[in-house]
Amino acid sequence: MKCKIKNTKVILVTALLLVGNIVFAQSKDSIIHFIFTSDVHFGLEKEHFRSKEDVASLEVNKAMVQVMNQLPAIQLPSDNGVQQNKLVQGIDAVVITGDIANRMEKGIQSATKSWEQFKTVFMDSMHLKKKDGLRTDLWVMPGNHDMSNAIGFHRPMSPKKDPASMMGIYNLMFPEKQIKKFDSSLNRIHYSKDVKGVHFILLSLYPDSAERVWMENDLKNVSASTPVLLFAHSIPDVEPRFFQNPNGLHDINEEDKFENLVPERYKDGKDVKGETVIEQNGFINFLKKHPNIKAYFHGHENWTEYYQYKGPDNNVNLTCIRTDSPMKGRLSAKDETQLAFELVSINANTGALSVREILWNANKNATHFTWGKNITISLK
């Protein structure tokens, strides 16, 4: 009997140690790191880059990825953000919110060539890994240039249509549903990911009425206490031109200049110079219904900014993360030391999310970068 009691004690102590180790492991595993960039615009040239003129997007993006590849070994700054002063160690995902290929106007190369160059840089030259040693995920969404290349545009392009980047993104993100022909009405590029208790929703261009139907269905399986992050190409105060033409045949034409990028038809008027109050309010009503949506990440306007989206009627308060473009930055196009992407760190246990700007060309050097602005928010 005594022997059994001793064994029981040993078992209990061992079990407690194991439980302690499990709790510790869960605590360590609660950290998420991902890189966020946008508008890589293969096909463009950068006017000035590292003492050269008219540098191809292939070279500029490859230089950016060289800096990204260094991140697991770097120490985070002392800024009161998530994991401050600690090594990154692993990157869970790289997120790119569109404009993979530049629109094929004025002698710009085909989307087919641009997609091949994108693969060379972001698949072949990117060597990032997660903390467990597995390859870092690559999450890509389309931008307005990608969609226009696929469906046509109201100004001349050569060729008139080339869906290569749309089809490439689709096949990359849905490997089990490979397509050889792209149909914008059937092949919607939207998906969600769950990482350590955080739900990521990655959208096609903008959360219009059609995307919200899909999101509503997706969120049925997500607890109301689970923090949700949205990613899209467009700004939340979306431009009229993104919507379906409300005029005539509802087509893409030189007179109306609507681009038919999303399925929703424009309701605020007949002109691309109008407002998007009705369209934005549809999105805002969705946000109010789902208060666990905590942040919106986007590109399109091409500079780093962390701001609060208030809506047309100042009745919502959504944290937005806007990022720079390596090729079309509003600031970095003229000052290459302002070239930036974002490193986002989340502590899923505490609910803290930190965004840190990385000025990856601050010293015009392949091996050095500088920390820029930062923000920390709560996901709870």
Secondary structure, DSSP 8 states (H G I E B T S, - for coil): -HHHHHHHHHHHHHHHHHHHHHHHHHHHTTEEEEEEE----BT-EEEEETTEEEEEHHHHHHHHHHHHTTGGG-B--SSSSTTTTSB-----EEEEES--B----TT---HHHHHHHHHIIIIIS---B-TTSSB-EEEEE--HHHHHHHH--SS--SSS---HHHHHHHHHH-GGG--SS--TTT----EEEEETTEEEEE-SSS--HHHHHHHHHHHTTS-TTS-EEEEESS-SS--GGGSB--STT----TTT-----SSSB--S-S-TTS--HHHHHHHHHHHHH-TTEEEEEE-SS-S-EEEEE-TTTT---EEEEE---TTT-TTTTT-GGG-EEEEEEEETTTTEEEEEEEETTTTS-TT--EEEEEEEEE--
